[in-house]
Amino acid sequence: MSRSTIDARQRAELCRNLLGPLSDHFNAAGKAYADYLQNGKSFRFACALRRINGSARALLVDHRDLLPEELQGHAAALVHHYDVWMALWDDLAAAGEPAMDDPFVFENPVRFPRESQRALLECYDQLRR
C-alpha cells in the first residue's frame, strides 16, 4: 500500500487505532509463545497467550474497516486463525480444568498466517515513514 492512497488523517487513524497496537500485540504474542515453550507449555503461559490473541482479534474485528481493500483478506485470515485457535483453547480448558502448571497443548489445523502478519507490519512501516 502506498502512503499516497490515503490522506494524513486516515494514515494517523490506521496507525493509532489498528496497526500500532496490532504490532505491539504481535510482539507480545511472540514473547508469550517463547515463554510458553520454555516453560513446559504450561497452562499459566497459555493463559497469557490467550489474552493477547483475544485482544489482537478484537482490534482486527473492531478496526478492520480502517484497512485498505488490499489488506482486508490478511485481516480476515488472522481473525479466522484466532477464532479457530481460541475455540480449541476454550474447549480444552473447559474439558480438562487444568492447573496453572499443567501442560496445555492442542493442535490447530489453521496455522498462523505469517504472510498476513508480514503484510500488515509492512504497511505499518510504510505509513510511519
Phi, psi and omega in degrees: 000139180264144176303329185286346182280345176227153183279173185299322180294316179296319177301312181298317180295317179298315180292315185289318188265340182229296191291321177297305178298324179294321176300316177299319179295318178300317178296315180295320179295321177299317178292318180296320179293319177298317177299317178302312180293322183283348183240042173069021180054042185282156179302324180305312182281333174294327178296319178297316179296323178298316180297315181295314180296322177296320178292319178297318178299315180299318177302313182296317181292316184287332187235013181301330181296343178284339183284145173294158185306322184291348178254357181299320179296325178293318177298317180297320179297318178294315179299317179300313178302310181299320180300312181293314181301314182290326176296316177296317179301310182298318179298315180293319180297318181290323183287324187256343185043061186290150170281161186303327182263003177288147173298143182221097188225137174210159178264135175246116180290344179261098183293153178299127183280083183301326179296323178290318176301313180300316181297318180290321178291323176296319177299315179301314179299317180296319183288334180279347181284000000 
